[in-house]
Amino acid sequence: MGPEELCPHPIARADAEALIGLLAVLQGHALAGDLDGRLVARLSERVGQEDRAELHASLDHLNQALRTVLGEYD
């Protein structure tokens, strides 16, 4: 990843941790089939997936990216 792909301003650790938790909750509900179809479609659109089946993988990718930013895998 080149510098042009990085965000110029970091977020607070507490904000990243909160986002990790939110993504985990969304992932769990998506896997359980608890989410309304319109919500799944909107979330899929926001993560750049046309295929709804890829929503879980995209949410997991975002979660892992935030965990990497926090240094959890160093």
CHARMM internal coordinates of N, CA and C (Angstrom, degrees):
IC EDIT
DIST 1 N 1 CA 1.4478
DIST 1 CA 1 C 1.5301
ANGL 1 N 1 CA 1 C 107.45
DIST 1 C 2 N 1.3037
ANGL 1 CA 1 C 2 N 116.00
DIHE 1 N 1 CA 1 C 2 N 126.54
DIST 2 N 2 CA 1.4559
ANGL 1 C 2 N 2 CA 120.88
DIHE 1 CA 1 C 2 N 2 CA -179.88
DIST 2 CA 2 C 1.5094
ANGL 2 N 2 CA 2 C 111.79
DIHE 1 C 2 N 2 CA 2 C -85.21
DIST 2 C 3 N 1.3318
ANGL 2 CA 2 C 3 N 116.64
DIHE 2 N 2 CA 2 C 3 N 165.26
DIST 3 N 3 CA 1.4668
ANGL 2 C 3 N 3 CA 120.74
DIHE 2 CA 2 C 3 N 3 CA -179.18
DIST 3 CA 3 C 1.5199
ANGL 3 N 3 CA 3 C 113.34
DIHE 2 C 3 N 3 CA 3 C -59.60
DIST 3 C 4 N 1.3207
ANGL 3 CA 3 C 4 N 117.47
DIHE 3 N 3 CA 3 C 4 N -28.55
DIST 4 N 4 CA 1.4695
ANGL 3 C 4 N 4 CA 119.89
DIHE 3 CA 3 C 4 N 4 CA 179.88
DIST 4 CA 4 C 1.5230
ANGL 4 N 4 CA 4 C 112.19
DIHE 3 C 4 N 4 CA 4 C -68.54
DIST 4 C 5 N 1.3213
ANGL 4 CA 4 C 5 N 117.54
DIHE 4 N 4 CA 4 C 5 N -15.49
DIST 5 N 5 CA 1.4619
ANGL 4 C 5 N 5 CA 121.80
DIHE 4 CA 4 C 5 N 5 CA 179.30
DIST 5 CA 5 C 1.5290
ANGL 5 N 5 CA 5 C 112.73
DIHE 4 C 5 N 5 CA 5 C -93.54
DIST 5 C 6 N 1.3106
ANGL 5 CA 5 C 6 N 116.78
DIHE 5 N 5 CA 5 C 6 N -8.64
DIST 6 N 6 CA 1.4627
ANGL 5 C 6 N 6 CA 120.86
DIHE 5 CA 5 C 6 N 6 CA -177.98
DIST 6 CA 6 C 1.5230
ANGL 6 N 6 CA 6 C 110.71
DIHE 5 C 6 N 6 CA 6 C -87.22
DIST 6 C 7 N 1.2989
ANGL 6 CA 6 C 7 N 116.00
DIHE 6 N 6 CA 6 C 7 N 150.74
DIST 7 N 7 CA 1.4605
ANGL 6 C 7 N 7 CA 121.52
DIHE 6 CA 6 C 7 N 7 CA 176.65
DIST 7 CA 7 C 1.5252
ANGL 7 N 7 CA 7 C 108.79
DIHE 6 C 7 N 7 CA 7 C -75.90
DIST 7 C 8 N 1.3058
ANGL 7 CA 7 C 8 N 117.31
DIHE 7 N 7 CA 7 C 8 N 139.63
DIST 8 N 8 CA 1.4637
ANGL 7 C 8 N 8 CA 119.22
DIHE 7 CA 7 C 8 N 8 CA -177.86
DIST 8 CA 8 C 1.5228
ANGL 8 N 8 CA 8 C 114.34
DIHE 7 C 8 N 8 CA 8 C -74.76
DIST 8 C 9 N 1.3221
ANGL 8 CA 8 C 9 N 118.08
DIHE 8 N 8 CA 8 C 9 N -19.06
DIST 9 N 9 CA 1.4626
ANGL 8 C 9 N 9 CA 121.06
DIHE 8 CA 8 C 9 N 9 CA -176.72
DIST 9 CA 9 C 1.5267
ANGL 9 N 9 CA 9 C 109.46
DIHE 8 C 9 N 9 CA 9 C -129.67
DIST 9 C 10 N 1.3256
ANGL 9 CA 9 C 10 N 117.53
DIHE 9 N 9 CA 9 C 10 N 121.30
DIST 10 N 10 CA 1.4711
ANGL 9 C 10 N 10 CA 119.58
DIHE 9 CA 9 C 10 N 10 CA 179.31
DIST 10 CA 10 C 1.5283
ANGL 10 N 10 CA 10 C 111.30
DIHE 9 C 10 N 10 CA 10 C -71.57
DIST 10 C 11 N 1.3185
ANGL 10 CA 10 C 11 N 115.02
DIHE 10 N 10 CA 10 C 11 N 162.40
DIST 11 N 11 CA 1.4604
ANGL 10 C 11 N 11 CA 119.76
DIHE 10 CA 10 C 11 N 11 CA 175.67
DIST 11 CA 11 C 1.5290
ANGL 11 N 11 CA 11 C 108.66
DIHE 10 C 11 N 11 CA 11 C -103.09
DIST 11 C 12 N 1.2903
ANGL 11 CA 11 C 12 N 115.71
DIHE 11 N 11 CA 11 C 12 N 161.85
DIST 12 N 12 CA 1.4657
ANGL 11 C 12 N 12 CA 120.83
DIHE 11 CA 11 C 12 N 12 CA 179.42
DIST 12 CA 12 C 1.5251
ANGL 12 N 12 CA 12 C 110.08
DIHE 11 C 12 N 12 CA 12 C -68.36
DIST 12 C 13 N 1.3192
ANGL 12 CA 12 C 13 N 116.00
DIHE 12 N 12 CA 12 C 13 N 146.92
DIST 13 N 13 CA 1.4654
ANGL 12 C 13 N 13 CA 122.05
DIHE 12 CA 12 C 13 N 13 CA 179.82
DIST 13 CA 13 C 1.5343
ANGL 13 N 13 CA 13 C 110.89
DIHE 12 C 13 N 13 CA 13 C -54.18
DIST 13 C 14 N 1.3217
ANGL 13 CA 13 C 14 N 116.67
DIHE 13 N 13 CA 13 C 14 N -44.36
DIST 14 N 14 CA 1.4691
ANGL 13 C 14 N 14 CA 120.46
DIHE 13 CA 13 C 14 N 14 CA -179.15
DIST 14 CA 14 C 1.5322
ANGL 14 N 14 CA 14 C 111.05
DIHE 13 C 14 N 14 CA 14 C -61.73
DIST 14 C 15 N 1.3246
ANGL 14 CA 14 C 15 N 117.25
DIHE 14 N 14 CA 14 C 15 N -36.12
DIST 15 N 15 CA 1.4627
ANGL 14 C 15 N 15 CA 120.55
DIHE 14 CA 14 C 15 N 15 CA 178.25
DIST 15 CA 15 C 1.5286
ANGL 15 N 15 CA 15 C 110.79
DIHE 14 C 15 N 15 CA 15 C -68.05
DIST 15 C 16 N 1.3264
ANGL 15 CA 15 C 16 N 116.64
DIHE 15 N 15 CA 15 C 16 N -42.08
DIST 16 N 16 CA 1.4688
ANGL 15 C 16 N 16 CA 120.19
DIHE 15 CA 15 C 16 N 16 CA 178.01
DIST 16 CA 16 C 1.5265
ANGL 16 N 16 CA 16 C 110.18
DIHE 15 C 16 N 16 CA 16 C -63.57
DIST 16 C 17 N 1.3219
ANGL 16 CA 16 C 17 N 116.92
DIHE 16 N 16 CA 16 C 17 N -41.62
DIST 17 N 17 CA 1.4651
ANGL 16 C 17 N 17 CA 120.57
DIHE 16 CA 16 C 17 N 17 CA 178.45
DIST 17 CA 17 C 1.5215
ANGL 17 N 17 CA 17 C 111.20
DIHE 16 C 17 N 17 CA 17 C -63.83
DIST 17 C 18 N 1.3254
ANGL 17 CA 17 C 18 N 117.41
DIHE 17 N 17 CA 17 C 18 N -39.43
DIST 18 N 18 CA 1.4616
ANGL 17 C 18 N 18 CA 121.14
DIHE 17 CA 17 C 18 N 18 CA 177.91
DIST 18 CA 18 C 1.5331
ANGL 18 N 18 CA 18 C 110.23
DIHE 17 C 18 N 18 CA 18 C -64.87
DIST 18 C 19 N 1.3141
ANGL 18 CA 18 C 19 N 117.02
DIHE 18 N 18 CA 18 C 19 N -41.99
DIST 19 N 19 CA 1.4669
ANGL 18 C 19 N 19 CA 120.55
DIHE 18 CA 18 C 19 N 19 CA 179.00
DIST 19 CA 19 C 1.5260
ANGL 19 N 19 CA 19 C 111.24
DIHE 18 C 19 N 19 CA 19 C -64.46
DIST 19 C 20 N 1.3200
ANGL 19 CA 19 C 20 N 117.44
DIHE 19 N 19 CA 19 C 20 N -38.04
DIST 20 N 20 CA 1.4654
ANGL 19 C 20 N 20 CA 121.07
DIHE 19 CA 19 C 20 N 20 CA 176.57
DIST 20 CA 20 C 1.5294
ANGL 20 N 20 CA 20 C 109.29
DIHE 19 C 20 N 20 CA 20 C -60.01
DIST 20 C 21 N 1.3197
ANGL 20 CA 20 C 21 N 116.45
DIHE 20 N 20 CA 20 C 21 N -44.85
DIST 21 N 21 CA 1.4646
ANGL 20 C 21 N 21 CA 120.27
DIHE 20 CA 20 C 21 N 21 CA 178.86
DIST 21 CA 21 C 1.5154
ANGL 21 N 21 CA 21 C 112.45
DIHE 20 C 21 N 21 CA 21 C -63.79
DIST 21 C 22 N 1.3242
ANGL 21 CA 21 C 22 N 116.93
DIHE 21 N 21 CA 21 C 22 N -43.18
DIST 22 N 22 CA 1.4679
ANGL 21 C 22 N 22 CA 120.38
DIHE 21 CA 21 C 22 N 22 CA 178.27
DIST 22 CA 22 C 1.5226
ANGL 22 N 22 CA 22 C 111.54
DIHE 21 C 22 N 22 CA 22 C -61.98
DIST 22 C 23 N 1.3229
ANGL 22 CA 22 C 23 N 116.21
DIHE 22 N 22 CA 22 C 23 N -43.66
DIST 23 N 23 CA 1.4699
ANGL 22 C 23 N 23 CA 119.57
DIHE 22 CA 22 C 23 N 23 CA 178.60
DIST 23 CA 23 C 1.5229
ANGL 23 N 23 CA 23 C 111.02
DIHE 22 C 23 N 23 CA 23 C -62.70
DIST 23 C 24 N 1.3223
ANGL 23 CA 23 C 24 N 116.74
DIHE 23 N 23 CA 23 C 24 N -39.45
DIST 24 N 24 CA 1.4672
ANGL 23 C 24 N 24 CA 120.45
DIHE 23 CA 23 C 24 N 24 CA 179.43
DIST 24 CA 24 C 1.5300
ANGL 24 N 24 CA 24 C 111.08
DIHE 23 C 24 N 24 CA 24 C -63.56
DIST 24 C 25 N 1.3248
ANGL 24 CA 24 C 25 N 116.84
DIHE 24 N 24 CA 24 C 25 N -41.78
DIST 25 N 25 CA 1.4682
ANGL 24 C 25 N 25 CA 120.61
DIHE 24 CA 24 C 25 N 25 CA 178.12
DIST 25 CA 25 C 1.5301
ANGL 25 N 25 CA 25 C 110.31
DIHE 24 C 25 N 25 CA 25 C -63.93
DIST 25 C 26 N 1.3225
ANGL 25 CA 25 C 26 N 116.70
DIHE 25 N 25 CA 25 C 26 N -45.94
DIST 26 N 26 CA 1.4722
ANGL 25 C 26 N 26 CA 120.31
DIHE 25 CA 25 C 26 N 26 CA 178.57
DIST 26 CA 26 C 1.5232
ANGL 26 N 26 CA 26 C 110.89
DIHE 25 C 26 N 26 CA 26 C -60.24
DIST 26 C 27 N 1.3374
ANGL 26 CA 26 C 27 N 115.86
DIHE 26 N 26 CA 26 C 27 N -44.24
DIST 27 N 27 CA 1.4642
ANGL 26 C 27 N 27 CA 120.05
DIHE 26 CA 26 C 27 N 27 CA 178.62
DIST 27 CA 27 C 1.5165
ANGL 27 N 27 CA 27 C 111.27
DIHE 26 C 27 N 27 CA 27 C -58.43
DIST 27 C 28 N 1.3125
ANGL 27 CA 27 C 28 N 116.50
DIHE 27 N 27 CA 27 C 28 N -46.53
DIST 28 N 28 CA 1.4588
ANGL 27 C 28 N 28 CA 120.45
DIHE 27 CA 27 C 28 N 28 CA -179.50
DIST 28 CA 28 C 1.5118
ANGL 28 N 28 CA 28 C 112.22
DIHE 27 C 28 N 28 CA 28 C -60.50
DIST 28 C 29 N 1.3185
ANGL 28 CA 28 C 29 N 116.72
DIHE 28 N 28 CA 28 C 29 N -44.82
DIST 29 N 29 CA 1.4595
ANGL 28 C 29 N 29 CA 119.97
DIHE 28 CA 28 C 29 N 29 CA 179.94
DIST 29 CA 29 C 1.5306
ANGL 29 N 29 CA 29 C 111.29
DIHE 28 C 29 N 29 CA 29 C -69.40
DIST 29 C 30 N 1.3278
ANGL 29 CA 29 C 30 N 117.34
DIHE 29 N 29 CA 29 C 30 N -34.80
DIST 30 N 30 CA 1.4644
ANGL 29 C 30 N 30 CA 120.27
DIHE 29 CA 29 C 30 N 30 CA 177.16
DIST 30 CA 30 C 1.5256
ANGL 30 N 30 CA 30 C 110.43
DIHE 29 C 30 N 30 CA 30 C -65.08
DIST 30 C 31 N 1.3226
ANGL 30 CA 30 C 31 N 116.75
DIHE 30 N 30 CA 30 C 31 N -43.28
DIST 31 N 31 CA 1.4714
ANGL 30 C 31 N 31 CA 120.73
DIHE 30 CA 30 C 31 N 31 CA 179.05
DIST 31 CA 31 C 1.5232
ANGL 31 N 31 CA 31 C 111.90
DIHE 30 C 31 N 31 CA 31 C -64.74
DIST 31 C 32 N 1.3265
ANGL 31 CA 31 C 32 N 116.28
DIHE 31 N 31 CA 31 C 32 N -36.97
DIST 32 N 32 CA 1.4692
ANGL 31 C 32 N 32 CA 120.80
DIHE 31 CA 31 C 32 N 32 CA -178.78
DIST 32 CA 32 C 1.5259
ANGL 32 N 32 CA 32 C 112.34
DIHE 31 C 32 N 32 CA 32 C -78.69
DIST 32 C 33 N 1.3281
ANGL 32 CA 32 C 33 N 116.86
DIHE 32 N 32 CA 32 C 33 N -9.22
DIST 33 N 33 CA 1.4578
ANGL 32 C 33 N 33 CA 120.01
DIHE 32 CA 32 C 33 N 33 CA -178.42
DIST 33 CA 33 C 1.5111
ANGL 33 N 33 CA 33 C 113.18
DIHE 32 C 33 N 33 CA 33 C 76.34
DIST 33 C 34 N 1.3267
ANGL 33 CA 33 C 34 N 116.78
DIHE 33 N 33 CA 33 C 34 N 22.87
DIST 34 N 34 CA 1.4551
ANGL 33 C 34 N 34 CA 122.06
DIHE 33 CA 33 C 34 N 34 CA -177.27
DIST 34 CA 34 C 1.5267
ANGL 34 N 34 CA 34 C 114.32
DIHE 33 C 34 N 34 CA 34 C -85.12
DIST 34 C 35 N 1.3179
ANGL 34 CA 34 C 35 N 117.73
DIHE 34 N 34 CA 34 C 35 N -6.54
DIST 35 N 35 CA 1.4589
ANGL 34 C 35 N 35 CA 120.29
DIHE 34 CA 34 C 35 N 35 CA -175.04
DIST 35 CA 35 C 1.5225
ANGL 35 N 35 CA 35 C 111.21
DIHE 34 C 35 N 35 CA 35 C -93.68
DIST 35 C 36 N 1.3097
ANGL 35 CA 35 C 36 N 114.96
DIHE 35 N 35 CA 35 C 36 N 139.57
DIST 36 N 36 CA 1.4572
ANGL 35 C 36 N 36 CA 122.44
DIHE 35 CA 35 C 36 N 36 CA 175.36
DIST 36 CA 36 C 1.5295
ANGL 36 N 36 CA 36 C 109.48
DIHE 35 C 36 N 36 CA 36 C -59.43
DIST 36 C 37 N 1.3238
ANGL 36 CA 36 C 37 N 116.78
DIHE 36 N 36 CA 36 C 37 N 144.19
DIST 37 N 37 CA 1.4634
ANGL 36 C 37 N 37 CA 122.19
DIHE 36 CA 36 C 37 N 37 CA -178.97
DIST 37 CA 37 C 1.5157
ANGL 37 N 37 CA 37 C 113.37
DIHE 36 C 37 N 37 CA 37 C -56.48
DIST 37 C 38 N 1.3232
ANGL 37 CA 37 C 38 N 117.04
DIHE 37 N 37 CA 37 C 38 N -38.02
DIST 38 N 38 CA 1.4750
ANGL 37 C 38 N 38 CA 120.18
DIHE 37 CA 37 C 38 N 38 CA 179.12
DIST 38 CA 38 C 1.5204
ANGL 38 N 38 CA 38 C 110.94
DIHE 37 C 38 N 38 CA 38 C -66.81
DIST 38 C 39 N 1.3301
ANGL 38 CA 38 C 39 N 116.07
DIHE 38 N 38 CA 38 C 39 N -38.09
DIST 39 N 39 CA 1.4600
ANGL 38 C 39 N 39 CA 120.16
DIHE 38 CA 38 C 39 N 39 CA 178.75
DIST 39 CA 39 C 1.5345
ANGL 39 N 39 CA 39 C 110.13
DIHE 38 C 39 N 39 CA 39 C -67.09
DIST 39 C 40 N 1.3186
ANGL 39 CA 39 C 40 N 116.52
DIHE 39 N 39 CA 39 C 40 N -42.98
DIST 40 N 40 CA 1.4625
ANGL 39 C 40 N 40 CA 120.46
DIHE 39 CA 39 C 40 N 40 CA 177.99
DIST 40 CA 40 C 1.5288
ANGL 40 N 40 CA 40 C 110.29
DIHE 39 C 40 N 40 CA 40 C -60.58
DIST 40 C 41 N 1.3205
ANGL 40 CA 40 C 41 N 116.57
DIHE 40 N 40 CA 40 C 41 N -42.81
DIST 41 N 41 CA 1.4681
ANGL 40 C 41 N 41 CA 120.65
DIHE 40 CA 40 C 41 N 41 CA 179.17
DIST 41 CA 41 C 1.5273
ANGL 41 N 41 CA 41 C 110.58
DIHE 40 C 41 N 41 CA 41 C -62.89
DIST 41 C 42 N 1.3017
ANGL 41 CA 41 C 42 N 117.41
DIHE 41 N 41 CA 41 C 42 N -43.02
DIST 42 N 42 CA 1.4706
ANGL 41 C 42 N 42 CA 121.91
DIHE 41 CA 41 C 42 N 42 CA -179.01
DIST 42 CA 42 C 1.5232
ANGL 42 N 42 CA 42 C 111.14
DIHE 41 C 42 N 42 CA 42 C -67.34
DIST 42 C 43 N 1.3310
ANGL 42 CA 42 C 43 N 116.78
DIHE 42 N 42 CA 42 C 43 N -43.71
DIST 43 N 43 CA 1.4596
ANGL 42 C 43 N 43 CA 120.29
DIHE 42 CA 42 C 43 N 43 CA 177.81
DIST 43 CA 43 C 1.5223
ANGL 43 N 43 CA 43 C 110.78
DIHE 42 C 43 N 43 CA 43 C -63.81
DIST 43 C 44 N 1.3212
ANGL 43 CA 43 C 44 N 116.73
DIHE 43 N 43 CA 43 C 44 N -41.92
DIST 44 N 44 CA 1.4643
ANGL 43 C 44 N 44 CA 120.96
DIHE 43 CA 43 C 44 N 44 CA 178.08
DIST 44 CA 44 C 1.5192
ANGL 44 N 44 CA 44 C 110.68
DIHE 43 C 44 N 44 CA 44 C -59.50
DIST 44 C 45 N 1.3108
ANGL 44 CA 44 C 45 N 115.51
DIHE 44 N 44 CA 44 C 45 N -41.76
DIST 45 N 45 CA 1.4705
ANGL 44 C 45 N 45 CA 120.78
DIHE 44 CA 44 C 45 N 45 CA 178.38
DIST 45 CA 45 C 1.5328
ANGL 45 N 45 CA 45 C 110.65
DIHE 44 C 45 N 45 CA 45 C -63.10
DIST 45 C 46 N 1.3200
ANGL 45 CA 45 C 46 N 116.66
DIHE 45 N 45 CA 45 C 46 N -42.76
DIST 46 N 46 CA 1.4725
ANGL 45 C 46 N 46 CA 120.97
DIHE 45 CA 45 C 46 N 46 CA -177.20
DIST 46 CA 46 C 1.5227
ANGL 46 N 46 CA 46 C 112.58
DIHE 45 C 46 N 46 CA 46 C -66.49
DIST 46 C 47 N 1.3244
ANGL 46 CA 46 C 47 N 117.38
DIHE 46 N 46 CA 46 C 47 N -30.64
DIST 47 N 47 CA 1.4697
ANGL 46 C 47 N 47 CA 119.84
DIHE 46 CA 46 C 47 N 47 CA 179.23
DIST 47 CA 47 C 1.5251
ANGL 47 N 47 CA 47 C 111.74
DIHE 46 C 47 N 47 CA 47 C -93.81
DIST 47 C 48 N 1.3369
ANGL 47 CA 47 C 48 N 116.37
DIHE 47 N 47 CA 47 C 48 N 7.64
DIST 48 N 48 CA 1.4578
ANGL 47 C 48 N 48 CA 120.71
DIHE 47 CA 47 C 48 N 48 CA 174.03
DIST 48 CA 48 C 1.5096
ANGL 48 N 48 CA 48 C 115.09
DIHE 47 C 48 N 48 CA 48 C 77.80
DIST 48 C 49 N 1.3016
ANGL 48 CA 48 C 49 N 116.94
DIHE 48 N 48 CA 48 C 49 N 27.79
DIST 49 N 49 CA 1.4623
ANGL 48 C 49 N 49 CA 121.50
DIHE 48 CA 48 C 49 N 49 CA 179.15
DIST 49 CA 49 C 1.5156
ANGL 49 N 49 CA 49 C 110.28
DIHE 48 C 49 N 49 CA 49 C -113.01
DIST 49 C 50 N 1.3000
ANGL 49 CA 49 C 50 N 115.71
DIHE 49 N 49 CA 49 C 50 N 128.09
DIST 50 N 50 CA 1.4621
ANGL 49 C 50 N 50 CA 118.67
DIHE 49 CA 49 C 50 N 50 CA 174.29
DIST 50 CA 50 C 1.5206
ANGL 50 N 50 CA 50 C 110.46
DIHE 49 C 50 N 50 CA 50 C -84.11
DIST 50 C 51 N 1.3114
ANGL 50 CA 50 C 51 N 115.90
DIHE 50 N 50 CA 50 C 51 N -28.35
DIST 51 N 51 CA 1.4583
ANGL 50 C 51 N 51 CA 122.08
DIHE 50 CA 50 C 51 N 51 CA -178.67
DIST 51 CA 51 C 1.5196
ANGL 51 N 51 CA 51 C 109.09
DIHE 50 C 51 N 51 CA 51 C -90.95
DIST 51 C 52 N 1.3078
ANGL 51 CA 51 C 52 N 116.50
DIHE 51 N 51 CA 51 C 52 N 118.27
DIST 52 N 52 CA 1.4720
ANGL 51 C 52 N 52 CA 120.80
DIHE 51 CA 51 C 52 N 52 CA -178.59
DIST 52 CA 52 C 1.5180
ANGL 52 N 52 CA 52 C 112.30
DIHE 51 C 52 N 52 CA 52 C -59.83
DIST 52 C 53 N 1.3270
ANGL 52 CA 52 C 53 N 117.02
DIHE 52 N 52 CA 52 C 53 N -28.35
DIST 53 N 53 CA 1.4633
ANGL 52 C 53 N 53 CA 120.63
DIHE 52 CA 52 C 53 N 53 CA -179.09
DIST 53 CA 53 C 1.5270
ANGL 53 N 53 CA 53 C 111.89
DIHE 52 C 53 N 53 CA 53 C -64.88
DIST 53 C 54 N 1.3013
ANGL 53 CA 53 C 54 N 117.41
DIHE 53 N 53 CA 53 C 54 N -20.61
DIST 54 N 54 CA 1.4570
ANGL 53 C 54 N 54 CA 121.41
DIHE 53 CA 53 C 54 N 54 CA -179.01
DIST 54 CA 54 C 1.5293
ANGL 54 N 54 CA 54 C 112.99
DIHE 53 C 54 N 54 CA 54 C -86.24
DIST 54 C 55 N 1.3121
ANGL 54 CA 54 C 55 N 117.50
DIHE 54 N 54 CA 54 C 55 N -3.42
DIST 55 N 55 CA 1.4642
ANGL 54 C 55 N 55 CA 120.56
DIHE 54 CA 54 C 55 N 55 CA -178.05
DIST 55 CA 55 C 1.5219
ANGL 55 N 55 CA 55 C 111.63
DIHE 54 C 55 N 55 CA 55 C -57.65
DIST 55 C 56 N 1.3195
ANGL 55 CA 55 C 56 N 117.18
DIHE 55 N 55 CA 55 C 56 N -47.53
DIST 56 N 56 CA 1.4659
ANGL 55 C 56 N 56 CA 120.52
DIHE 55 CA 55 C 56 N 56 CA -179.22
DIST 56 CA 56 C 1.5216
ANGL 56 N 56 CA 56 C 110.71
DIHE 55 C 56 N 56 CA 56 C -57.63
DIST 56 C 57 N 1.3174
ANGL 56 CA 56 C 57 N 117.49
DIHE 56 N 56 CA 56 C 57 N -46.75
DIST 57 N 57 CA 1.4638
ANGL 56 C 57 N 57 CA 121.16
DIHE 56 CA 56 C 57 N 57 CA -179.16
DIST 57 CA 57 C 1.5244
ANGL 57 N 57 CA 57 C 111.22
DIHE 56 C 57 N 57 CA 57 C -62.97
DIST 57 C 58 N 1.3147
ANGL 57 CA 57 C 58 N 117.04
DIHE 57 N 57 CA 57 C 58 N -38.33
DIST 58 N 58 CA 1.4627
ANGL 57 C 58 N 58 CA 120.62
DIHE 57 CA 57 C 58 N 58 CA 179.93
DIST 58 CA 58 C 1.5213
ANGL 58 N 58 CA 58 C 111.42
DIHE 57 C 58 N 58 CA 58 C -68.20
DIST 58 C 59 N 1.3305
ANGL 58 CA 58 C 59 N 116.68
DIHE 58 N 58 CA 58 C 59 N -41.56
DIST 59 N 59 CA 1.4642
ANGL 58 C 59 N 59 CA 120.19
DIHE 58 CA 58 C 59 N 59 CA 177.50
DIST 59 CA 59 C 1.5268
ANGL 59 N 59 CA 59 C 110.28
DIHE 58 C 59 N 59 CA 59 C -63.82
DIST 59 C 60 N 1.3313
ANGL 59 CA 59 C 60 N 116.55
DIHE 59 N 59 CA 59 C 60 N -40.00
DIST 60 N 60 CA 1.4561
ANGL 59 C 60 N 60 CA 120.65
DIHE 59 CA 59 C 60 N 60 CA 178.10
DIST 60 CA 60 C 1.5277
ANGL 60 N 60 CA 60 C 110.65
DIHE 59 C 60 N 60 CA 60 C -64.10
DIST 60 C 61 N 1.3299
ANGL 60 CA 60 C 61 N 116.96
DIHE 60 N 60 CA 60 C 61 N -41.79
DIST 61 N 61 CA 1.4640
ANGL 60 C 61 N 61 CA 121.18
DIHE 60 CA 60 C 61 N 61 CA 178.92
DIST 61 CA 61 C 1.5287
ANGL 61 N 61 CA 61 C 110.71
DIHE 60 C 61 N 61 CA 61 C -60.60
DIST 61 C 62 N 1.3249
ANGL 61 CA 61 C 62 N 117.12
DIHE 61 N 61 CA 61 C 62 N -45.05
DIST 62 N 62 CA 1.4598
ANGL 61 C 62 N 62 CA 120.94
DIHE 61 CA 61 C 62 N 62 CA 178.67
DIST 62 CA 62 C 1.5293
ANGL 62 N 62 CA 62 C 110.96
DIHE 61 C 62 N 62 CA 62 C -62.64
DIST 62 C 63 N 1.3222
ANGL 62 CA 62 C 63 N 115.99
DIHE 62 N 62 CA 62 C 63 N -41.71
DIST 63 N 63 CA 1.4564
ANGL 62 C 63 N 63 CA 121.05
DIHE 62 CA 62 C 63 N 63 CA 179.16
DIST 63 CA 63 C 1.5270
ANGL 63 N 63 CA 63 C 110.18
DIHE 62 C 63 N 63 CA 63 C -61.41
DIST 63 C 64 N 1.3279
ANGL 63 CA 63 C 64 N 116.83
DIHE 63 N 63 CA 63 C 64 N -46.21
DIST 64 N 64 CA 1.4587
ANGL 63 C 64 N 64 CA 121.29
DIHE 63 CA 63 C 64 N 64 CA -179.60
DIST 64 CA 64 C 1.5296
ANGL 64 N 64 CA 64 C 111.37
DIHE 63 C 64 N 64 CA 64 C -65.42
DIST 64 C 65 N 1.3373
ANGL 64 CA 64 C 65 N 117.15
DIHE 64 N 64 CA 64 C 65 N -36.48
DIST 65 N 65 CA 1.4643
ANGL 64 C 65 N 65 CA 120.88
DIHE 64 CA 64 C 65 N 65 CA 178.19
DIST 65 CA 65 C 1.5304
ANGL 65 N 65 CA 65 C 110.12
DIHE 64 C 65 N 65 CA 65 C -62.82
DIST 65 C 66 N 1.3218
ANGL 65 CA 65 C 66 N 117.20
DIHE 65 N 65 CA 65 C 66 N -43.14
DIST 66 N 66 CA 1.4654
ANGL 65 C 66 N 66 CA 120.37
DIHE 65 CA 65 C 66 N 66 CA 178.34
DIST 66 CA 66 C 1.5285
ANGL 66 N 66 CA 66 C 111.28
DIHE 65 C 66 N 66 CA 66 C -66.00
DIST 66 C 67 N 1.3097
ANGL 66 CA 66 C 67 N 116.71
DIHE 66 N 66 CA 66 C 67 N -39.03
DIST 67 N 67 CA 1.4662
ANGL 66 C 67 N 67 CA 120.03
DIHE 66 CA 66 C 67 N 67 CA 178.14
DIST 67 CA 67 C 1.5360
ANGL 67 N 67 CA 67 C 110.92
DIHE 66 C 67 N 67 CA 67 C -64.66
DIST 67 C 68 N 1.3202
ANGL 67 CA 67 C 68 N 116.08
DIHE 67 N 67 CA 67 C 68 N -36.63
DIST 68 N 68 CA 1.4615
ANGL 67 C 68 N 68 CA 120.69
DIHE 67 CA 67 C 68 N 68 CA 176.73
DIST 68 CA 68 C 1.5124
ANGL 68 N 68 CA 68 C 110.57
DIHE 67 C 68 N 68 CA 68 C -65.01
DIST 68 C 69 N 1.3304
ANGL 68 CA 68 C 69 N 116.86
DIHE 68 N 68 CA 68 C 69 N -42.87
DIST 69 N 69 CA 1.4671
ANGL 68 C 69 N 69 CA 121.86
DIHE 68 CA 68 C 69 N 69 CA 178.31
DIST 69 CA 69 C 1.5282
ANGL 69 N 69 CA 69 C 110.20
DIHE 68 C 69 N 69 CA 69 C -58.63
DIST 69 C 70 N 1.3085
ANGL 69 CA 69 C 70 N 116.38
DIHE 69 N 69 CA 69 C 70 N -37.88
DIST 70 N 70 CA 1.4688
ANGL 69 C 70 N 70 CA 120.51
DIHE 69 CA 69 C 70 N 70 CA -179.60
DIST 70 CA 70 C 1.5315
ANGL 70 N 70 CA 70 C 112.56
DIHE 69 C 70 N 70 CA 70 C -76.98
DIST 70 C 71 N 1.3333
ANGL 70 CA 70 C 71 N 116.83
DIHE 70 N 70 CA 70 C 71 N -6.09
DIST 71 N 71 CA 1.4556
ANGL 70 C 71 N 71 CA 120.59
DIHE 70 CA 70 C 71 N 71 CA 178.59
DIST 71 CA 71 C 1.5008
ANGL 71 N 71 CA 71 C 114.30
DIHE 70 C 71 N 71 CA 71 C 81.90
DIST 71 C 72 N 1.3267
ANGL 71 CA 71 C 72 N 118.05
DIHE 71 N 71 CA 71 C 72 N 19.92
DIST 72 N 72 CA 1.4650
ANGL 71 C 72 N 72 CA 120.70
DIHE 71 CA 71 C 72 N 72 CA -178.06
DIST 72 CA 72 C 1.5278
ANGL 72 N 72 CA 72 C 112.58
DIHE 71 C 72 N 72 CA 72 C -69.43
DIST 72 C 73 N 1.3182
ANGL 72 CA 72 C 73 N 118.15
DIHE 72 N 72 CA 72 C 73 N -18.40
DIST 73 N 73 CA 1.4626
ANGL 72 C 73 N 73 CA 120.73
DIHE 72 CA 72 C 73 N 73 CA -177.32
DIST 73 CA 73 C 1.5165
ANGL 73 N 73 CA 73 C 112.58
DIHE 72 C 73 N 73 CA 73 C -110.09
DIST 73 C 74 N 1.3255
ANGL 73 CA 73 C 74 N 117.14
DIHE 73 N 73 CA 73 C 74 N 13.95
DIST 74 N 74 CA 1.4783
ANGL 73 C 74 N 74 CA 120.35
DIHE 73 CA 73 C 74 N 74 CA 178.97
DIST 74 CA 74 C 1.5059
ANGL 74 N 74 CA 74 C 111.10
DIHE 73 C 74 N 74 CA 74 C -80.32
END
COOR INIT
IC SEED 1 N 1 CA 1 C
IC BUILD
